[in-house]
Amino acid sequence: MQNNIGDNIKKRRLKLGLSQEGFAQKSGVKYTTLTKIESGVIKTPSVLIAAKIAKGLAISIEELIK
């Protein structure tokens, strides 16, 4: 996965009007994990985490990693 996945998540999350905490609850991804991905600490989340995030954003994993 590309290093800009965190930026993609943040842009799409904000477009939906969701806070990090709200999106963490919606997607089922731990808040700390989400913040680490968005900040670039975690550059390649597991497929399971990426799938949960994509589902929470109502997009495909492919769109998430573009």
C-alpha positions in Angstrom: 0.0 0.0 0.0 1.1 3.5 -0.7 2.3 5.9 2.0 -0.6 8.3 1.3 -3.3 5.9 2.6 -3.4 8.0 5.8 -4.1 11.2 3.8 -6.8 9.4 1.8 -8.5 8.2 5.0 -8.4 11.6 6.6 -9.7 13.4 3.5 -12.6 11.0 3.0 -13.4 10.9 6.7 -13.6 14.7 6.9 -15.7 14.8 3.7 -18.2 12.6 5.6 -18.0 15.0 8.6 -16.7 12.4 11.0 -14.2 12.9 13.8 -11.4 10.3 14.3 -13.2 9.0 17.3 -16.6 8.8 15.6 -15.1 7.1 12.5 -13.2 4.6 14.7 -16.5 3.6 16.3 -18.2 3.4 13.0 -15.5 1.4 11.3 -14.6 -0.9 14.2 -11.0 0.1 14.1 -9.3 1.2 17.3 -9.0 4.9 17.7 -5.2 4.6 18.4 -4.7 2.5 15.3 -6.7 5.0 13.1 -4.7 8.0 14.4 -1.4 6.1 13.7 -2.5 5.3 10.2 -3.6 8.9 9.5 -0.4 10.3 10.9 1.8 7.9 8.9 3.2 6.0 11.9 1.5 2.9 10.4 2.2 3.1 6.6 0.8 -0.3 5.7 -2.2 -1.4 7.7 -3.2 -5.0 7.6 -5.8 -6.1 4.9 -8.3 -6.6 7.7 -7.9 -3.1 9.0 -7.9 -1.6 5.5 -11.1 -3.5 4.7 -12.8 -2.2 7.9 -11.7 1.4 7.0 -12.9 1.1 3.4 -16.2 -0.3 4.5 -16.6 2.5 7.0 -15.9 5.0 4.3 -18.2 3.2 1.8 -15.5 2.7 -0.7 -13.4 -0.2 -2.0 -9.9 -1.0 -0.7 -8.6 -0.1 -4.2 -10.1 3.4 -3.9 -8.6 3.7 -0.4 -5.0 3.0 -1.5 -5.0 5.2 -4.7 
